[in-house]
Amino acid sequence: MEDAEKANLLNSYFNSVNVIDDKIEPEFQSRIADEVSIDSIPFTPDTLCKICKNIKPKMSSGPDGYPPFLLKNIVSVISSPLCRLYQSFMSMGRVPTDWKVAHITPIFKKDNSSDPSNFRPVSLTSVFCKLMERMVVSTMLDYLRTRFLTKKVNSN
């Protein structure tokens, strides 16, 4: 089987198991008061450097072509301007269009490699976008831990 045929076969399989977003949000009863919110996400060079330390050296490049190991090695130099960019994107509520692009690559799971269902799709996205996402998640987790774990402990 030619490479193009294999790619088309995997593409057809991945599309067949893909879930299309119906844009309907499930009902979710909030467990926090309406006035509780995160006012801002602090993008600091120190936090960015800490997050970069956890980058796996063998992580693959996304569509932007920047290898994560390169970013890990130069983050101390670019962390400040990168944080300013992140802050700007957050204040506008937008990210670069290129960050919305992903390369889908099949990862073999087990058994027969000629069966497309034995592969899982992995999205390779921009390393800069991944770092921004990790900073947002880190801030949100810290916020939740300080607000809700301490209340839980104090209420017992």
TIVO-2410 file (N, C-alpha, C; in nm, 3 decimals):
# residues 156
REC num residu      c1      c2      c3 atome chaine
REC   1      M   0.085  -0.118   0.000     N      A
REC   1      M   0.000   0.000   0.000    CA      A
REC   1      M   0.089   0.124   0.000     C      A
REC   2      E   0.056   0.220  -0.085     N      A
REC   2      E   0.131   0.345  -0.095    CA      A
REC   2      E   0.105   0.434   0.026     C      A
REC   3      D   0.200   0.526   0.053     N      A
REC   3      D   0.186   0.617   0.167    CA      A
REC   3      D   0.057   0.698   0.160     C      A
REC   4      A   0.024   0.747   0.041     N      A
REC   4      A  -0.097   0.828   0.024    CA      A
REC   4      A  -0.222   0.747   0.057     C      A
REC   5      E  -0.223   0.621   0.019     N      A
REC   5      E  -0.337   0.533   0.050    CA      A
REC   5      E  -0.348   0.511   0.201     C      A
REC   6      K  -0.234   0.491   0.266     N      A
REC   6      K  -0.233   0.472   0.412    CA      A
REC   6      K  -0.285   0.597   0.481     C      A
REC   7      A  -0.239   0.713   0.435     N      A
REC   7      A  -0.283   0.840   0.494    CA      A
REC   7      A  -0.433   0.859   0.476     C      A
REC   8      N  -0.484   0.828   0.358     N      A
REC   8      N  -0.628   0.841   0.333    CA      A
REC   8      N  -0.709   0.744   0.418     C      A
REC   9      L  -0.659   0.622   0.436     N      A
REC   9      L  -0.727   0.523   0.518    CA      A
REC   9      L  -0.735   0.570   0.664     C      A
REC  10      L  -0.622   0.619   0.717     N      A
REC  10      L  -0.622   0.670   0.855    CA      A
REC  10      L  -0.713   0.793   0.868     C      A
REC  11      N  -0.708   0.881   0.768     N      A
REC  11      N  -0.792   1.000   0.769    CA      A
REC  11      N  -0.940   0.961   0.771     C      A
REC  12      S  -0.978   0.865   0.689     N      A
REC  12      S  -1.118   0.820   0.686    CA      A
REC  12      S  -1.159   0.761   0.820     C      A
REC  13      Y  -1.071   0.680   0.880     N      A
REC  13      Y  -1.104   0.620   1.009    CA      A
REC  13      Y  -1.116   0.727   1.117     C      A
REC  14      F  -1.019   0.817   1.126     N      A
REC  14      F  -1.023   0.921   1.228    CA      A
REC  14      F  -1.149   1.008   1.213     C      A
REC  15      N  -1.187   1.038   1.089     N      A
REC  15      N  -1.309   1.116   1.066    CA      A
REC  15      N  -1.434   1.040   1.108     C      A
REC  16      S  -1.432   0.908   1.093     N      A
REC  16      S  -1.550   0.829   1.127    CA      A
REC  16      S  -1.573   0.821   1.278     C      A
REC  17      V  -1.469   0.835   1.357     N      A
REC  17      V  -1.484   0.829   1.503    CA      A
REC  17      V  -1.480   0.967   1.566     C      A
REC  18      N  -1.468   1.069   1.484     N      A
REC  18      N  -1.464   1.207   1.531    CA      A
REC  18      N  -1.601   1.250   1.585     C      A
REC  19      V  -1.601   1.329   1.689     N      A
REC  19      V  -1.724   1.382   1.745    CA      A
REC  19      V  -1.736   1.528   1.704     C      A
REC  20      I  -1.849   1.563   1.649     N      A
REC  20      I  -1.872   1.701   1.606    CA      A
REC  20      I  -1.940   1.776   1.720     C      A
REC  21      D  -1.885   1.891   1.752     N      A
REC  21      D  -1.938   1.974   1.860    CA      A
REC  21      D  -2.074   2.028   1.820     C      A
REC  22      D  -2.175   1.999   1.903     N      A
REC  22      D  -2.310   2.047   1.874    CA      A
REC  22      D  -2.337   2.186   1.933     C      A
REC  23      K  -2.236   2.245   1.995     N      A
REC  23      K  -2.242   2.380   2.053    CA      A
REC  23      K  -2.342   2.391   2.169     C      A
REC  24      I  -2.391   2.280   2.217     N      A
REC  24      I  -2.483   2.282   2.331    CA      A
REC  24      I  -2.403   2.250   2.456     C      A
REC  25      E  -2.405   2.344   2.550     N      A
REC  25      E  -2.331   2.323   2.674    CA      A
REC  25      E  -2.415   2.239   2.769     C      A
REC  26      P  -2.355   2.139   2.830     N      A
REC  26      P  -2.432   2.058   2.926    CA      A
REC  26      P  -2.467   2.141   3.048     C      A
REC  27      E  -2.578   2.105   3.112     N      A
REC  27      E  -2.615   2.175   3.235    CA      A
REC  27      E  -2.517   2.141   3.344     C      A
REC  28      F  -2.474   2.244   3.413     N      A
REC  28      F  -2.376   2.225   3.519    CA      A
REC  28      F  -2.410   2.318   3.632     C      A
REC  29      Q  -2.437   2.261   3.746     N      A
REC  29      Q  -2.470   2.344   3.861    CA      A
REC  29      Q  -2.341   2.395   3.923     C      A
REC  30      S  -2.327   2.526   3.926     N      A
REC  30      S  -2.207   2.588   3.981    CA      A
REC  30      S  -2.197   2.561   4.130     C      A
REC  31      R  -2.074   2.535   4.174     N      A
REC  31      R  -2.051   2.511   4.317    CA      A
REC  31      R  -1.986   2.631   4.384     C      A
REC  32      I  -1.976   2.740   4.312     N      A
REC  32      I  -1.917   2.861   4.370    CA      A
REC  32      I  -2.013   2.978   4.349     C      A
REC  33      A  -1.998   3.078   4.430     N      A
REC  33      A  -2.082   3.197   4.418    CA      A
REC  33      A  -2.052   3.271   4.289     C      A
REC  34      D  -2.153   3.339   4.235     N      A
REC  34      D  -2.138   3.412   4.108    CA      A
REC  34      D  -2.031   3.520   4.115     C      A
REC  35      E  -2.011   3.579   4.233     N      A
REC  35      E  -1.913   3.688   4.244    CA      A
REC  35      E  -1.769   3.638   4.250     C      A
REC  36      V  -1.750   3.508   4.261     N      A
REC  36      V  -1.614   3.453   4.265    CA      A
REC  36      V  -1.562   3.440   4.122     C      A
REC  37      S  -1.448   3.502   4.096     N      A
REC  37      S  -1.390   3.495   3.961    CA      A
REC  37      S  -1.241   3.521   3.966     C      A
REC  38      I  -1.177   3.485   3.858     N      A
REC  38      I  -1.036   3.517   3.842    CA      A
REC  38      I  -1.032   3.646   3.762     C      A
REC  39      D  -0.975   3.750   3.820     N      A
REC  39      D  -0.974   3.880   3.752    CA      A
REC  39      D  -0.876   3.883   3.635     C      A
REC  40      S  -0.765   3.815   3.650     N      A
REC  40      S  -0.665   3.817   3.543    CA      A
REC  40      S  -0.575   3.695   3.555     C      A
REC  41      I  -0.506   3.668   3.449     N      A
REC  41      I  -0.407   3.561   3.445    CA      A
REC  41      I  -0.271   3.630   3.442     C      A
REC  42      P  -0.191   3.613   3.546     N      A
REC  42      P  -0.058   3.676   3.544    CA      A
REC  42      P   0.040   3.593   3.461     C      A
REC  43      F   0.090   3.652   3.356     N      A
REC  43      F   0.191   3.587   3.274    CA      A
REC  43      F   0.326   3.643   3.316     C      A
REC  44      T   0.398   3.567   3.396     N      A
REC  44      T   0.527   3.615   3.446    CA      A
REC  44      T   0.641   3.530   3.390     C      A
REC  45      P   0.755   3.593   3.366     N      A
REC  45      P   0.871   3.518   3.315    CA      A
REC  45      P   0.911   3.402   3.407     C      A
REC  46      D   0.902   3.420   3.538     N      A
REC  46      D   0.938   3.312   3.631    CA      A
REC  46      D   0.848   3.190   3.611     C      A
REC  47      T   0.718   3.215   3.601     N      A
REC  47      T   0.624   3.104   3.581    CA      A
REC  47      T   0.650   3.037   3.447     C      A
REC  48      L   0.673   3.116   3.344     N      A
REC  48      L   0.700   3.060   3.212    CA      A
REC  48      L   0.826   2.973   3.215     C      A
REC  49      C   0.930   3.019   3.282     N      A
REC  49      C   1.054   2.940   3.291    CA      A
REC  49      C   1.031   2.809   3.366     C      A
REC  50      K   0.951   2.814   3.471     N      A
REC  50      K   0.920   2.691   3.547    CA      A
REC  50      K   0.844   2.592   3.460     C      A
REC  51      I   0.748   2.642   3.386     N      A
REC  51      I   0.668   2.555   3.298    CA      A
REC  51      I   0.756   2.495   3.189     C      A
REC  52      C   0.848   2.574   3.136     N      A
REC  52      C   0.937   2.526   3.030    CA      A
REC  52      C   1.030   2.414   3.079     C      A
REC  53      K   1.061   2.413   3.207     N      A
REC  53      K   1.147   2.307   3.260    CA      A
REC  53      K   1.082   2.170   3.243     C      A
REC  54      N   0.948   2.166   3.235     N      A
REC  54      N   0.877   2.040   3.222    CA      A
REC  54      N   0.854   1.996   3.078     C      A
REC  55      I   0.907   2.072   2.983     N      A
REC  55      I   0.893   2.033   2.843    CA      A
REC  55      I   0.975   1.907   2.820     C      A
REC  56      K   0.911   1.810   2.758     N      A
REC  56      K   0.980   1.685   2.727    CA      A
REC  56      K   1.072   1.709   2.607     C      A
REC  57      P   1.200   1.671   2.619     N      A
REC  57      P   1.295   1.701   2.512    CA      A
REC  57      P   1.262   1.635   2.378     C      A
REC  58      K   1.190   1.525   2.381     N      A
REC  58      K   1.159   1.455   2.256    CA      A
REC  58      K   1.022   1.493   2.199     C      A
REC  59      M   0.958   1.595   2.259     N      A
REC  59      M   0.828   1.640   2.210    CA      A
REC  59      M   0.841   1.686   2.065     C      A
REC  60      S   0.743   1.654   1.983     N      A
REC  60      S   0.748   1.689   1.840    CA      A
REC  60      S   0.708   1.833   1.816     C      A
REC  61      S   0.761   1.888   1.706     N      A
REC  61      S   0.725   2.024   1.664    CA      A
REC  61      S   0.583   2.024   1.611     C      A
REC  62      G   0.516   2.136   1.629     N      A
REC  62      G   0.383   2.154   1.574    CA      A
REC  62      G   0.392   2.217   1.437     C      A
REC  63      P   0.281   2.271   1.387     N      A
REC  63      P   0.277   2.331   1.254    CA      A
REC  63      P   0.370   2.451   1.239     C      A
REC  64      D   0.403   2.518   1.351     N      A
REC  64      D   0.492   2.634   1.343    CA      A
REC  64      D   0.637   2.595   1.320     C      A
REC  65      G   0.670   2.468   1.341     N      A
REC  65      G   0.804   2.419   1.313    CA      A
REC  65      G   0.906   2.443   1.423     C      A
REC  66      Y   0.866   2.507   1.533     N      A
REC  66      Y   0.961   2.533   1.641    CA      A
REC  66      Y   0.969   2.411   1.732     C      A
REC  67      P   1.087   2.352   1.742     N      A
REC  67      P   1.101   2.235   1.829    CA      A
REC  67      P   1.099   2.277   1.976     C      A
REC  68      P   1.022   2.208   2.059     N      A
REC  68      P   1.012   2.244   2.200    CA      A
REC  68      P   1.146   2.251   2.272     C      A
REC  69      F   1.242   2.166   2.235     N      A
REC  69      F   1.373   2.171   2.303    CA      A
REC  69      F   1.443   2.304   2.278     C      A
REC  70      L   1.420   2.365   2.162     N      A
REC  70      L   1.479   2.496   2.133    CA      A
REC  70      L   1.422   2.600   2.228     C      A
REC  71      L   1.291   2.600   2.242     N      A
REC  71      L   1.225   2.695   2.331    CA      A
REC  71      L   1.274   2.675   2.475     C      A
REC  72      K   1.290   2.551   2.514     N      A
REC  72      K   1.337   2.521   2.650    CA      A
REC  72      K   1.475   2.582   2.674     C      A
REC  73      N   1.558   2.583   2.570     N      A
REC  73      N   1.694   2.635   2.583    CA      A
REC  73      N   1.703   2.788   2.576     C      A
REC  74      I   1.604   2.854   2.517     N      A
REC  74      I   1.613   2.999   2.502    CA      A
REC  74      I   1.507   3.075   2.584     C      A
REC  75      V   1.429   3.003   2.664     N      A
REC  75      V   1.318   3.066   2.734    CA      A
REC  75      V   1.363   3.179   2.827     C      A
REC  76      S   1.479   3.167   2.886     N      A
REC  76      S   1.524   3.273   2.977    CA      A
REC  76      S   1.543   3.405   2.903     C      A
REC  77      V   1.574   3.399   2.776     N      A
REC  77      V   1.596   3.519   2.696    CA      A
REC  77      V   1.465   3.577   2.641     C      A
REC  78      I   1.372   3.490   2.606     N      A
REC  78      I   1.249   3.538   2.542    CA      A
REC  78      I   1.127   3.540   2.635     C      A
REC  79      S   1.145   3.500   2.761     N      A
REC  79      S   1.029   3.489   2.850    CA      A
REC  79      S   0.955   3.621   2.873     C      A
REC  80      S   1.028   3.729   2.889     N      A
REC  80      S   0.963   3.857   2.915    CA      A
REC  80      S   0.879   3.905   2.796     C      A
REC  81      P   0.935   3.912   2.674     N      A
REC  81      P   0.851   3.954   2.561    CA      A
REC  81      P   0.738   3.856   2.532     C      A
REC  82      L   0.764   3.728   2.554     N      A
REC  82      L   0.660   3.628   2.530    CA      A
REC  82      L   0.544   3.646   2.628     C      A
REC  83      C   0.575   3.678   2.753     N      A
REC  83      C   0.470   3.704   2.852    CA      A
REC  83      C   0.388   3.827   2.815     C      A
REC  84      R   0.454   3.928   2.760     N      A
REC  84      R   0.381   4.048   2.716    CA      A
REC  84      R   0.286   4.014   2.601     C      A
REC  85      L   0.333   3.928   2.511     N      A
REC  85      L   0.247   3.884   2.401    CA      A
REC  85      L   0.126   3.808   2.455     C      A
REC  86      Y   0.150   3.714   2.546     N      A
REC  86      Y   0.042   3.636   2.606    CA      A
REC  86      Y  -0.060   3.729   2.673     C      A
REC  87      Q  -0.012   3.827   2.747     N      A
REC  87      Q  -0.101   3.921   2.815    CA      A
REC  87      Q  -0.185   3.997   2.713     C      A
REC  88      S  -0.123   4.036   2.604     N      A
REC  88      S  -0.193   4.107   2.498    CA      A
REC  88      S  -0.302   4.019   2.436     C      A
REC  89      F  -0.267   3.894   2.406     N      A
REC  89      F  -0.365   3.802   2.348    CA      A
REC  89      F  -0.483   3.782   2.444     C      A
REC  90      M  -0.452   3.767   2.573     N      A
REC  90      M  -0.557   3.744   2.672    CA      A
REC  90      M  -0.648   3.866   2.684     C      A
REC  91      S  -0.589   3.985   2.683     N      A
REC  91      S  -0.671   4.106   2.696    CA      A
REC  91      S  -0.761   4.127   2.574     C      A
REC  92      M  -0.716   4.083   2.458     N      A
REC  92      M  -0.797   4.094   2.337    CA      A
REC  92      M  -0.895   3.978   2.323     C      A
REC  93      G  -0.867   3.869   2.394     N      A
REC  93      G  -0.952   3.751   2.383    CA      A
REC  93      G  -0.932   3.677   2.253     C      A
REC  94      R  -0.812   3.689   2.197     N      A
REC  94      R  -0.781   3.624   2.069    CA      A
REC  94      R  -0.639   3.569   2.070     C      A
REC  95      V  -0.619   3.465   1.992     N      A
REC  95      V  -0.485   3.411   1.972    CA      A
REC  95      V  -0.459   3.410   1.822     C      A
REC  96      P  -0.332   3.404   1.783     N      A
REC  96      P  -0.303   3.401   1.639    CA      A
REC  96      P  -0.373   3.284   1.569     C      A
REC  97      T  -0.417   3.309   1.449     N      A
REC  97      T  -0.487   3.208   1.369    CA      A
REC  97      T  -0.402   3.081   1.355     C      A
REC  98      D  -0.271   3.098   1.340     N      A
REC  98      D  -0.183   2.981   1.324    CA      A
REC  98      D  -0.186   2.890   1.446     C      A
REC  99      W  -0.221   2.944   1.562     N      A
REC  99      W  -0.228   2.862   1.683    CA      A
REC  99      W  -0.351   2.772   1.684     C      A
REC 100      K  -0.442   2.795   1.592     N      A
REC 100      K  -0.563   2.713   1.583    CA      A
REC 100      K  -0.545   2.598   1.486     C      A
REC 101      V  -0.427   2.587   1.429     N      A
REC 101      V  -0.395   2.481   1.333    CA      A
REC 101      V  -0.324   2.368   1.406     C      A
REC 102      A  -0.359   2.246   1.372     N      A
REC 102      A  -0.293   2.130   1.431    CA      A
REC 102      A  -0.256   2.031   1.321     C      A
REC 103      H  -0.146   1.965   1.338     N      A
REC 103      H  -0.110   1.853   1.253    CA      A
REC 103      H  -0.151   1.728   1.328     C      A
REC 104      I  -0.231   1.645   1.264     N      A
REC 104      I  -0.276   1.521   1.325    CA      A
REC 104      I  -0.182   1.410   1.280     C      A
REC 105      T  -0.127   1.341   1.377     N      A
REC 105      T  -0.037   1.231   1.345    CA      A
REC 105      T  -0.087   1.104   1.413     C      A
REC 106      P  -0.083   0.991   1.341     N      A
REC 106      P  -0.129   0.866   1.401    CA      A
REC 106      P  -0.021   0.804   1.490     C      A
REC 107      I  -0.062   0.759   1.608     N      A
REC 107      I   0.029   0.691   1.699    CA      A
REC 107      I  -0.019   0.547   1.713     C      A
REC 108      F   0.069   0.454   1.684     N      A
REC 108      F   0.034   0.312   1.691    CA      A
REC 108      F   0.012   0.271   1.836     C      A
REC 109      K  -0.098   0.198   1.862     N      A
REC 109      K  -0.130   0.153   1.998    CA      A
REC 109      K  -0.083   0.009   2.021     C      A
REC 110      K  -0.139  -0.085   1.943     N      A
REC 110      K  -0.108  -0.226   1.967    CA      A
REC 110      K  -0.159  -0.313   1.852     C      A
REC 111      D  -0.127  -0.439   1.859     N      A
REC 111      D  -0.176  -0.543   1.768    CA      A
REC 111      D  -0.136  -0.519   1.622     C      A
REC 112      N  -0.231  -0.532   1.533     N      A
REC 112      N  -0.205  -0.531   1.390    CA      A
REC 112      N  -0.194  -0.388   1.336     C      A
REC 113      S  -0.080  -0.355   1.280     N      A
REC 113      S  -0.058  -0.218   1.231    CA      A
REC 113      S  -0.132  -0.188   1.101     C      A
REC 114      S  -0.192  -0.289   1.039     N      A
REC 114      S  -0.269  -0.263   0.916    CA      A
REC 114      S  -0.414  -0.225   0.948     C      A
REC 115      D  -0.453  -0.233   1.074     N      A
REC 115      D  -0.588  -0.195   1.116    CA      A
REC 115      D  -0.586  -0.051   1.167     C      A
REC 116      P  -0.656   0.041   1.099     N      A
REC 116      P  -0.655   0.182   1.140    CA      A
REC 116      P  -0.706   0.205   1.283     C      A
REC 117      S  -0.790   0.115   1.334     N      A
REC 117      S  -0.842   0.134   1.469    CA      A
REC 117      S  -0.736   0.108   1.576     C      A
REC 118      N  -0.619   0.060   1.534     N      A
REC 118      N  -0.508   0.039   1.628    CA      A
REC 118      N  -0.416   0.160   1.635     C      A
REC 119      F  -0.462   0.272   1.584     N      A
REC 119      F  -0.388   0.397   1.591    CA      A
REC 119      F  -0.476   0.499   1.661     C      A
REC 120      R  -0.412   0.591   1.731     N      A
REC 120      R  -0.487   0.701   1.790    CA      A
REC 120      R  -0.433   0.831   1.732     C      A
REC 121      P  -0.522   0.926   1.705     N      A
REC 121      P  -0.475   1.053   1.650    CA      A
REC 121      P  -0.421   1.143   1.761     C      A
REC 122      V  -0.310   1.209   1.735     N      A
REC 122      V  -0.253   1.305   1.828    CA      A
REC 122      V  -0.239   1.437   1.753     C      A
REC 123      S  -0.286   1.545   1.817     N      A
REC 123      S  -0.277   1.678   1.757    CA      A
REC 123      S  -0.148   1.745   1.798     C      A
REC 124      L  -0.069   1.785   1.701     N      A
REC 124      L   0.052   1.861   1.727    CA      A
REC 124      L   0.019   2.008   1.700     C      A
REC 125      T   0.028   2.090   1.805     N      A
REC 125      T  -0.005   2.232   1.793    CA      A
REC 125      T   0.118   2.316   1.824     C      A
REC 126      S   0.103   2.445   1.810     N      A
REC 126      S   0.213   2.539   1.833    CA      A
REC 126      S   0.266   2.528   1.976     C      A
REC 127      V   0.396   2.520   1.991     N      A
REC 127      V   0.458   2.511   2.123    CA      A
REC 127      V   0.432   2.639   2.203     C      A
REC 128      F   0.423   2.752   2.135     N      A
REC 128      F   0.395   2.879   2.204    CA      A
REC 128      F   0.253   2.879   2.260     C      A
REC 129      C   0.160   2.822   2.185     N      A
REC 129      C   0.022   2.811   2.232    CA      A
REC 129      C   0.014   2.715   2.350     C      A
REC 130      K   0.085   2.603   2.343     N      A
REC 130      K   0.085   2.507   2.454    CA      A
REC 130      K   0.136   2.572   2.583     C      A
REC 131      L   0.239   2.653   2.571     N      A
REC 131      L   0.293   2.720   2.690    CA      A
REC 131      L   0.192   2.818   2.748     C      A
REC 132      M   0.125   2.893   2.662     N      A
REC 132      M   0.024   2.987   2.712    CA      A
REC 132      M  -0.089   2.910   2.781     C      A
REC 133      E  -0.132   2.801   2.721     N      A
REC 133      E  -0.238   2.718   2.781    CA      A
REC 133      E  -0.194   2.665   2.917     C      A
REC 134      R  -0.071   2.620   2.926     N      A
REC 134      R  -0.020   2.567   3.053    CA      A
REC 134      R  -0.014   2.675   3.161     C      A
REC 135      M   0.018   2.798   3.122     N      A
REC 135      M   0.019   2.907   3.220    CA      A
REC 135      M  -0.122   2.938   3.269     C      A
REC 136      V  -0.219   2.934   3.179     N      A
REC 136      V  -0.358   2.958   3.218    CA      A
REC 136      V  -0.405   2.846   3.312     C      A
REC 137      V  -0.377   2.722   3.276     N      A
REC 137      V  -0.417   2.608   3.360    CA      A
REC 137      V  -0.351   2.616   3.497     C      A
REC 138      S  -0.224   2.650   3.500     N      A
REC 138      S  -0.152   2.661   3.627    CA      A
REC 138      S  -0.217   2.765   3.718     C      A
REC 139      T  -0.252   2.879   3.661     N      A
REC 139      T  -0.316   2.986   3.739    CA      A
REC 139      T  -0.453   2.941   3.790     C      A
REC 140      M  -0.528   2.875   3.705     N      A
REC 140      M  -0.661   2.830   3.745    CA      A
REC 140      M  -0.652   2.725   3.857     C      A
REC 141      L  -0.560   2.632   3.844     N      A
REC 141      L  -0.544   2.530   3.947    CA      A
REC 141      L  -0.501   2.590   4.080     C      A
REC 142      D  -0.407   2.684   4.074     N      A
REC 142      D  -0.364   2.752   4.197    CA      A
REC 142      D  -0.482   2.824   4.262     C      A
REC 143      Y  -0.560   2.891   4.181     N      A
REC 143      Y  -0.677   2.964   4.231    CA      A
REC 143      Y  -0.775   2.869   4.299     C      A
REC 144      L  -0.806   2.759   4.233     N      A
REC 144      L  -0.900   2.662   4.289    CA      A
REC 144      L  -0.847   2.598   4.416     C      A
REC 145      R  -0.719   2.567   4.416     N      A
REC 145      R  -0.659   2.505   4.536    CA      A
REC 145      R  -0.667   2.600   4.655     C      A
REC 146      T  -0.633   2.725   4.635     N      A
REC 146      T  -0.632   2.818   4.748    CA      A
REC 146      T  -0.773   2.852   4.794     C      A
REC 147      R  -0.871   2.856   4.704     N      A
REC 147      R  -1.007   2.895   4.741    CA      A
REC 147      R  -1.087   2.779   4.797     C      A
REC 148      F  -1.067   2.660   4.743     N      A
REC 148      F  -1.159   2.552   4.775    CA      A
REC 148      F  -1.099   2.444   4.863     C      A
REC 149      L  -0.971   2.421   4.854     N      A
REC 149      L  -0.912   2.322   4.945    CA      A
REC 149      L  -0.905   2.378   5.086     C      A
REC 150      T  -0.874   2.506   5.099     N      A
REC 150      T  -0.867   2.565   5.234    CA      A
REC 150      T  -1.006   2.573   5.297     C      A
REC 151      K  -1.109   2.601   5.217     N      A
REC 151      K  -1.245   2.606   5.269    CA      A
REC 151      K  -1.290   2.468   5.315     C      A
REC 152      K  -1.254   2.367   5.236     N      A
REC 152      K  -1.292   2.231   5.269    CA      A
REC 152      K  -1.227   2.188   5.401     C      A
REC 153      V  -1.099   2.220   5.416     N      A
REC 153      V  -1.027   2.186   5.537    CA      A
REC 153      V  -1.084   2.261   5.657     C      A
REC 154      N  -1.114   2.390   5.639     N      A
REC 154      N  -1.167   2.473   5.746    CA      A
REC 154      N  -1.310   2.433   5.786     C      A
REC 155      S  -1.386   2.378   5.692     N      A
REC 155      S  -1.524   2.343   5.723    CA      A
REC 155      S  -1.537   2.209   5.795     C      A
REC 156      N  -1.430   2.131   5.798     N      A
REC 156      N  -1.436   1.999   5.866    CA      A
REC 156      N  -1.418   2.008   6.014     C      A
***
